[in-house]
Amino acid sequence: MAPWGLIGQAQVAVVSEETYNWSRPCEVHVVTLKAVDINVTVRGFVARVEASLTYHNATTNALELEFRMPVDEGAAVYKFEAVIDGRKISAKCMEKKKAEQIYKDAVQSGHTAVLAREDALTADVFHLALGNLPEGSQAELQLSMMMELKVKTDGAVSFTLPTVLNPRYCPLDISPSQHTESVAQTGNPETVIVSEAYTFGIKAKVRGGHIIARVTSHHDSLNVKLSDDSMSAEVTQDSGGFKPDHDWSMLIYYANPYKTHIIRESGERAGTGLMKDDLVMVNLHPEFPEESYSHRNEILFVVDRSGSMEGDCIQSACATLLLFLKSLPTGCYFNVISFGSTYSLLFPDGSQEYTEETLKKALELHGTIKADMGGTEILQPIKHVYSTPPKPGYARQIILLTDGQVFNVDQVKELVSCHAHETRVFAVGIGNGASTALVYGLARAGRGRAEMVYQQDKLQLKVMGLVRSMLQESAQDVKISFEVDPPGGIKLIPKNPPIIFGGQHLIMYVRVPTSTEVKNITVSGIVGCAEFKNCYNGSDIVTIHDEEKTLHRLAARAQINEWQIANEEDVAEDMITLSLATGVVCRWTALVGVDLDMKPVGHNPETTEFTSMVSRDLCLGASLNFELKKMRKKIYSSNKESPIRSRVIADTVDEVDTGKEAESEKEHYPVDYGKNLMAVVSLQKFDGSWTLEDVVKVTSLPHSLLAGATTYKNETSWATSVVLAFLEMKYSAEKDEWGLLANKARMFIARCGDDVEVLMEAARKVLAEN
């Protein structure tokens, strides 16, 4: 697992005019990382991130550095600057090929230059280049971006800073031009581990008109200072420091996160296009009628069993699959597809009805799942699903469980988008470094929803929220209407209505002329046979003035993401126009800047074809007491014959010794769930019932006591009532996690002819007295 690119995944290799030359010997230099400083400002449901890295070139050569860094696929990257010995280079957004040519010419002529662009194959990896860092000089690289923050199933507003960049698997059918470009951006596979100390600081400010209940993290110890009125908070990493072996996260709990929140950001009067008008961000949680939940579903579990899933990831995938299987309603159809270099089906002849027998077969498979299927060929199993039509009268749903470590994201998204009218896609990204471009991108393309799951995270809660969304029928004829004065001039961004799920955080952007007053907003549509209509008062809109134009740039990123899956012709020109107007980088643009004031560093343009040097260091700081324990080669490409692609092999840190070896082993996601919520889940039968033998295991009460405690028509319905009462008493705080299981159980009791509430009351009494 390689640490965060921003920490300094710099690379040293010989560079030719067109691409990196793998046939020449590689000379490696170390560019010392001195400091990493991250500043985060959260305002309501948006965050602005400013990352600063300070490097020192202690060599006697001018060096060219290239860095890879992970970003959230929805982040709007808009600013890149470098400060070198007190001089600032500010990059400007322009068409990508033009920017690359400017950078290349500047470096060859001896000028210092900077370049930032999206990876050619995936939107969640950025490449930063600094050309001609003079000998003995210090460079501070500064990157700025904006991010949407959504309310999660447990009510937390989640902020995650990607800090892990895992190797990505590259299938054989990636086009050579695409792969060559990504390889060129990636640089030479040589790896240098730098053990010199550096500082790593993370600071966050929370603002934005919401009462803050608390700020916490699943992974990191934070110092949180709340203001007296609880309207703001200052957050820093504790004195133990941050260890860059996982994504840094922060959970913000507002007092009322589900309240509709509408913000209007003023535009730039001298701006062009989107930046000129005002921009309204609408945050709401639409409600659907109860009858919108359907049991007529064909559900296909697609489980990643590639080698990169080994360890915590595959164990998390198993726990997730178990929850899915136990939560399925009777009457649906399902199948389980495992994939790696190849794929296999639990039921080769197609989906089977959810019965006691088919569930038993699925649980047998669940007990044998390992990360033993090689590479990550995700495209083929998805193609197989689409090769057959959905079952008549059933809504087909794909549930993908993956760590997302693939490069062919666009290929898969395009395929999913083409079939979105007949099949929805839901995705669970597992583990640190999972590709947000794949996980969120597929859910968006497939008109579904996605969740990211990490070790020690609230796995069950996120999974059950996803299942609820999956069981909802698709919202049809969705309309977003506005009452404005004067009429007209309103534009939804993106132009197509967003995907709506009942009770889930919905974010919309609306372009509004500066002189227009928004009086009301209405969201309506049809779910199943029922209509839904949610109205919001325009008087609740809060107007802000933000010099960075955060909402404008996030709206631009949302439109760019929509275009990337829309398969529309001539969309590149529209993307470039929007990108240049807002400064938000897309696949067709880049940020480039040149220091023309500095004297050239002495390169000879006629002889520099192979003299530019790129330095790479993985920079695990000694100040964090990290030592290299062992190295393991991880292969990015499956093609071992291509002279370029077969060299895309990196030695990366597979394991880091923190002095706590035993702890790292015992903290794996538990396989034996013990007597906890997962134990109760695993005991439930396909029809939603539990037996008295199950109750004995769960409660430790004697069988004789339970059997004679009350009168009932069916012993199993009584046992099921006891388990439900037990869940209420012991796991009331986790009700969102077991709610669907309880619904199945109540339906079972009713089918047995027993009165659910009468048995539940008797069960509560038995548990309270014993």
N, C-alpha and C positions, 0 to 999 in steps of 0.2 A: 504494500500500500504506500503510494508516494504521498508526501505531505503537500500542502497547499502551494500552488504555483506562485502566489504572491510572496510566499516566504522566500522564494528564490529558486525556482527550477530553471536556472539559467543554463545555457548550453554552449559548449565550445566545439567548433568544427570548422573545417575549411569550406569556404563558400565560393561557388561559381556565379557567373552573371545570371544564369537561368534558375539554378536550383542547387541544393547541397550535393557535393561530389563525394559519394561513398567509397570511391576507389582509392582516394588519397589517404595517407596516414593522418590521424587526428591528433592535434596537440591540445592538451587540456590545461587551462589556466583556472585559478580560483579567484573569483571576485567576492570579497568578504562582505557578507550581510552584517550590517551594523545594528539596524533597528527596523521593526515593523510596528506601525501605529495605525490603528483602526478607530475611526470616529463614526458613530451611528447616531442619527437623529430620527426619532420616531414621532410622528404627528398623527395621532388617530390610527388610520389604517394604511399609512404609507411610511416608508423609511428612506432616508438618504444616507448612503455609505461613502465615506471618504477614506481610501486606503493609501498609506504612505510607506514606501520601502526605501531605506537608505543603504547604498552600496558603496564600497571603496575599492578602487582599482589600484592594488599595491604592486602591480607588475610594471615593467619598463616599456610596455606596448600599449598603443591605443586599441581598445577592444570593442567588438560589437556583441551586445548581449541580447538574447531572446528568452522570454519568459512565457510559460504557459500558466494559465490560472482558470479555475472553475468559477462560474457565475451561475446564479439562478436563471433559468431559461426565460423568465419573465422580466428580468432586470433590464432597465434602460440605461445602458452605458453611454455617457454623453461628454465626458471630459477626461483628458489625459495630458498631464504636464510633467516636465522634468526640471529640477533645479540642480544645476551643476556649478559648483564653486560660486554660488551666489547668483548665477544667471538663470533666468526662467525661459523654458521653451514651451509654448502653448500650442497644442495640436488643434487642427481644424478639420471638420468633417467634410470629406469630399468623396467622389466616386472612387471605388477601391483600386482599379487598375491605375488610375491617375495618381492616387496617393502612393501606391507601391513604387511607381516610376520616380516620383519626386524623392522618396526615401532612398531609393537605390542610387540615383544621381548624386544626391547630397553626400552619401557615405563614400562613394567612389571619388568624389572631389575633396574629401577630407573634412567635411563639415559634420558636426554632431547633429543627429536627427532622431526623432522618435516616431514610432508607428504602432497603432493598435487596431486589430481587426479580429472578427469572428473566425472561428475555425471553419474550414471549408465544408466539413461534414456534419457539424453539430453546433447548435446555438449556445450551448452551456459551457463552452471552452473558448477563452480569449487568448490571443497571442499579442504580447507586448514586445517591441523591439527598441533597443537603444543603440544606435550606431555611432562609433568613434567616441567612446568614453576615454578621455585623455589619461595618460599614465599619471598615477598619483592623485587622480581626481576622485571626488566624492559625488555621487548622484543620488538625488531623492526623487523617486518616481511616485507620482500622485495620480490615482485613478478614482473617478467619481461615478456613482450610479444611483438610480432610484429603484425601489421595489414596492410592489403591492404586498400588503399583509392581510391575510384572511382570518376570520374567526373560525377556529377548529371545533370539532365535535364537542370537546369538553368546555368550550367557552373561552379558551385562551386565544389571544392574538399572537401568532407564532412568527418569530423572526429567526431565520437560519442564515448564517454566513458560511458559504461553502469553503471548506478548508482542506478537503481531501480530493485529489485528482487521481483516480485509479486508471490503470491501463485499459484501453478500449479495444474490444475485439473487432476486427475488420474482415467481413465475409469476402468470399472470392468474387462476387458479382458487383463490387464497387468499381465504378469506372476508373481506369488508370489515371485520367486527368485529375479527377477529384482526389484520389488517394495521393498522387504525387504532390499536389498542392498542400494537403494536410501534412504529409511527411516533411515537405520543405519548411512549413511553419513550425513543425515539431523540433527539428534539428537532429543532431547526432545522438545516438543512443548511449554514448559514454556517460557514466554517472560518477560524480565526485561527492563524497560525504565530507562536509565541513564541520569540524568540531569546535570552532571558535565560538565564544559566547556572543549572543546578541540579545537585545531587549525586544519584548513583544508586549505591546499595550493595547487594550481594548477599552474604549469608553463609549457609553451610550447615554443619551438624554431622551426622556419620554415626555412629550408635550401633547397638546392638541384638544383641550376642552373636555376630557373624559376623567371621571373619578377613577383613580387607580386603586384596586384592591390589593394587589401584590405583584411582584416581579420575581420570577424564579427561572430555573433551568433544570432539565432532566439530566444534564451531563456535567455542568460546570458550577463551581462554587462562586457565587457573585456577592459583591458588596452593593447593597441597594440602600439609597437614602431618599426616602419619600418626603415631599414638602409637607408642611403643616396642614395644608388644605387637601392633600392627596391628589392634586391636579398635575403634578410633575414628579419626576424621579431622576436621580443620577445613578448610573450603574457602572461599576468597574469590576474587573476580574480580581479575585482575592489574591492575597500575597503569595499563594502557591504557584501562580502563573498559569498560563494556558499551554497545554500540550497539544501540538498540532497533528494529532493522530485521529481526529474526529471533527465533524462540523460543529462550529460554535453556535449555540442556540440560546434564545431568550424567550420566555413565555410571559406575556403581559396579560393580566387579568383585570379588565375594566369592570366597574360596578354593574354596568348594564351594556354589555357588548352587542346585544340584539336590537337595541334601539336604532331606528332609521337615522342615518347620518348623511347629510347632503352638504357638500362644500362647493362653493363657486370661486374659481381662481381667475383673477383678472388677466387679460392677455397683454401682449406687447403692442401698443398702438402703432409702433414703427415696424412691427414684425410682418412676416408674410405667411400665407396659408393658415394652417392650424394655429400658429403662435399669435396671430392677430386677434382672434376672437376670444371670448371668455370660455372657460372649460368647467363643466359641472361634473363632479364625481358623486355618484349615488351609491350608498352602501345600505342594503336592506336584506331582510330575511323573509321572503314570501312564504305564505302558508298554503298548503294544498289540502283539499278535503280528504278525510280518512279513507274514503272509498277509492282513492287513487292507487292504493296498493293492490298489486295483482299477483296471483299464484301461477298464472299461465306464462311461465318463463322457461326458456331453454338456456341453461347456464353452462358455459364452458370455462373451466379453470385451466389456464395455461401457466405452467409452473416452470420457472428457470432452474435447471439442474446442472448448469455449466460449472466448470471448475472454480470460477471466481466466486461462486456462492458458498464455498466451503467455510465451515465454522459457524459463526453467529448468524450469518445471512440465511443459510439453509435451515437452521433451527427456527428462526423467525418465520420463514416461509411455511414450515410444517405447522407451527402454531396458528398461523393465519389461515391455512387451508382447513385445519380442524374447525375453526370458528365458522368459516364459510359453510362447510358441509353440515354442521350441526344446526345452522340457522336456516337452511333451505326449507321452504314450505312443502308440504305433501302435495302431490299433483303436478309438480314441475318435472322437467327433464334435465339431465346433466351429464357431463363427461369431464374427464381430467386428462389433459395433454401435457406430458413432460417433454422438455426440449433441452438440447445442448448442441452438439455438432449434428445430431439427428433428432428425431422426435418420435414419440410413441403415444398411443391412446389407451386409456383404461378400457374403453369399449370400442374396439376396432370397427364395429359395424355402425357406429353412430351413437348419439345420446340415448340414454335409457331413462325410464321413469324412476323418480326418486322413491324407492321402496326400502324395506328393511334389508332385503338381499343385496340390492345395488349399493346401499350405504355401507354394508359390511365389506364389500369388495373395495370400495373407495378407502375405507379405514385400513384395510390390509395394505393397500398401496401406500397410504400415508405413513404407516409404520416402517416402510422400507426405503423411503425417499432419502437419497444422498446426492451430494454434488459430484456426480460421477459420469457426466455425459459430455465432457469435453468443452468445445467452444460455445459461443453464444449465437447460434444461427436462428434468430428470432423470426425472420421473415417467412421461412418455410411452414412452420406450424400455423401461422396466421393465414397464409395462402390456403392451406388445407381446410381451415374452417370455412373460408369463403367459397371453396370449390363445390360445396353443397348448399342448397337453399335452406332457409330456416324452416322449422316444423310449422305446418299450417296452423294458424290460430295461436301460436306461441311467439312471444317476443324474445329474440336471441340476444344474449348478453355474453360478452367475453370479460373474464376476470384475469388479468395478467399479474403474476407475482414475479418480480425480477430485481436484480441489482442494477440493471440498465447499463452495463458496461459494454456498449456497442457503438460503432461509428456510423452505421447505415440508418440513422434516425429518419432522414427524409424519405428513404425508400419505404419504410414501414408506415410512416405517417400518411404518405400518399395512398398506399393501399387501403389503410383504415378509412381514410376520408372518402374514398370511392364507394365504400359499402356502409357508410354511416346511416343511410336511409333504411337499412334493414337490420343492422347489428350495432348495438351500443358497446363501447369499450370502457371498462373501468380498470384502473391500474394501481398497484401497490409497489412503490419503490422501497427496497429493503437495504438498509445499511448505509454507512457513511460513504460518500462519493458516488451514490447512485445517480444516474444521468437524469436530471430534471427535464432536459430536452425530450428525452424519450418518454418518461413517465407522465408528465403533464401534457406533453405534445400529443401523445396517443389518446389520452382522455379527451382533449379538446377536439381532435380530429374525429373521434368516435362518438362525440356528443355524450360523453360520460363524465366521470369524476375521478380524481386521483388522490392518494395519500402517500406521504413519505413516512416510513417507519424505521426507527433507530433502536439500537439496544437500549434497554431500560426505559423505552418510551411507552406510552399508553397504547400498546398494540391493540388490545381488545376493543378499546373505545373507538379507535379510528376504523377498525375493521367493521364493527357493527354499524357505525354511521354510514360507511360505504355500502353495506348490504341494504340498509334502509333506502338509500338512493337508488340502488339497483332494482329493488322491488317496486319502486314507483313507476307508473306508466309514463311514457314520454309526454312532455307538455307540447301540445299542438296549437297552431294558430296563435302563437305568442305575439302580443302587440304591446309596444311601449308608446304611450301617447302623452302629449304635453299640452297643457293649457297655458298659452303665453300671450303676452301683450307687448307689441303688436304681433299678430299672427305670422307664422312662417319663419324660415331661416334656421330652424332647429335641425341638427344632424346628429344621429346616433353614431358613436365610434366604438367598435367597428359598425358598419352599416347594418349587418345582420343581427337580430336580437340574440342575446346571450343564451347559453344553456341554463335552464332553470330547474332546480330541485327544491322541493318543499323543505323549509327550515334551514337551508344552507345559505351561507353568505354569498350574496350576489353583488358584483361590482359592475357598474355601467358608467360610461363616459358620454357626455353630451356636449356638443359644440354649440355655443349660444352667442348670437350677436351682442355686442356690448350694451346696446340700448334696449335689449329685450328683457322683460320681467317674466320669470317662471312662476306661475300661480299654483299649478297642480301637476303631479306625475301619476300616471296610472299604468299598472302592469296587469295584463289580463291574458287569458288563454283557456284551453280545454285540456283536462287530464282525464283520460278514459271517457266516461259519459258525463262528467261533472265539469262545470265551469268554475274558474277561480278569478278573482278580481281583487287587487290590492291597490289602494289609493294613498297618496302621500301629499302632504300640504307643502306648497312652495314657500310658505312663511318660515319653515324650519331651516331654510338654506342659510348657511353661514358663508359670508364673503371674505376671502383672504387675498393678500397681495404677497406673492412669493417671487423673489428675483430669480430663483433657479427654475421657476416654471415646472415644478414637480409633477403636477397633475397633467399638464400639457404633454410632457415627455412620456409619462406612463400611458396616456391615451395613444400616443404615437406607437409605443411598443406593442400595445394590445392590437392595434391595426396591423402592424407588421406581422405579428404572430398569426393573425387571421389570414392575411394574404399568403403566408407561407404554406398553408394547408388548403387554400381555396381552389388550387389548380386552374386559376384564371389565366388567360393569355395576356401577354404584355404587362404583367404585373410588376416586373422588375423596374420599369421606368417610374411607376407610381411609388414604389418603395424608395427609390433613390430620391425622388422629389421630396417625399415626406421626411426622409432621413436627413437630407441637407437642410431643410427648413427648421427642424427641431434639434439637430445635432445628435440624435439617437442613432447609434451604429446598427446597421443591418448587414446581411450577407453581401450586399453589393457596394457597401461604403466602408470607409476606414477613417481613423483619426491620424493625421500626420502633421509634424512640425519640424522646422529646421532652424538651427542657430546660425544665422548668417553674420552675426556680429563678431563671433569668435574666429580667430585666425585658424585656417585649416591645420589639421594635426600632422601634416607632413606626408600624407599618402601620395604616391605617384599614380595618377589615373591610368597611365598606360600599362602599369605592371601590377595593379592591385586585384586582378581577377581572382587570385587565390590567397590574398593576404589579409582579408577581413577575418577576424576571429570571433567566434561566439563562445561564451563561457557558460558552463552549466554546473550548478551546485544544488544539491538537495537540502543543504543547510539545516540539518538537525542540530540545534544549538546545544553546546556543552552546558550552557547556563540552565538548561532544562534537564540536565543529567541523563541525556540520551546517549547510548552507545550503540554502535552497529552490532547487532547480534549475528545476523546471517544475511546473505544475499541470495535472491532467487530470480532467475530469468522468467519474465512474463512476456508471452508472445502477443503482439498486437494483431498480426496478420495471419490468416490461414494459408496463404499462398507461399510455398517454400521454393518456388522456382523463379519468381520475378526478381531481377537483380536489385530492384529498389525495395519492393515490399517485403522481401524476405529479411531485409536488414532492420526492419522496424521492431527491434528487440531491445528491451531496456532492463538493466539490472536495477531493481527497485527494492526499497526496504520492505521486506516481508514481515519482519518482526522487530520490535524495539524493546530493549531491555530497560525497564524502569526500576529494576530492583524488586519487582513484585510478580515474579513468574507464577507463583501459585495462585495469586489473585486473578491473573489474566485467564487461567484455566478454569477457575471455579465460577467466573462471572459470565460464562457462556449462557445463552438463553436456555433455561431449564428444559430438559427433555422429559424427566419425570416430574409432573406438575405437582405431585403431593396433594394434600388436602387443602385445596384452595379453589378459587373460582374455575380455573381450567379443569380441575378434577371433576367438578360438578358437570361442566360442559361435556366432558368426554364420556360421562356415564349416561347422558340422555339418549333415548332411543329415537329412531327416525320419525316416529309419529308424535314426538314431543313429550313422551312419558318417562318416568323413572319407576323402578320396582322397589319393593320394601327392602330387598337386599342392597340396593343402591343407597337407600336412606340410612341403613345401618352404617355403611361405609362413610357417608357424608357426616352424619350427626353423632355416631358412636352410641346411639341409643339401642337398647336390646330389641330384638325382633318381636318378642312377646308383648312388650309394652306398646309398641307401635301398632301391632295387629289388633289389639283389643281396645284401643283408645277411643274409638267412636264407631258409629254405624255408617255404612256406605254400601253402595250398590256394586262397586268394582274396587277390588283391592289396589289395583294399579293407579286408579284415579286418586285414591286416598294417599298413596305414596307420593304421587306427583304433587299433590297439594302440600304435603309436608316439605318437599324440596323447595317449592315456591315460597313458603313461609320462611324457610331457612335462608333463602337468598334475600328476602326482604329484611330479615333481622341482621344478617352478617355482612351483606354486600349492598346495602341501600345506597351507598355513595357511588357504586358502580352500576346503577340500574340501567343506564344507557347502554351498557355492554351486554347485559343479559335480557334486555327488554323483548327482543324478537324471540328468544328461546322461551320466555314466559308466555308470549302470545300463543305459540304452538302448544305449550302445555295446557293452557286454559281451554283451547279448542278441543284438545283431547279429553279433558275432564267433562266438558259439555256433551261430547259425543257419547260418552259412557252413561249419560243420563243422570249424573250427579249434579247437585247445585254447587257451583264453583265457590261462591262466597261462604256458604255454610261450611264446606270442607276446609276452606282457608282459615276461617275463624277457629275451627276445632284444632287445626294444625298449629296455629299461633299459640293456642292455650297449652298444647302438649309441650311445645318447645320452651315456653316461658316457665312452665312448672318443672322442667327437667334440665 
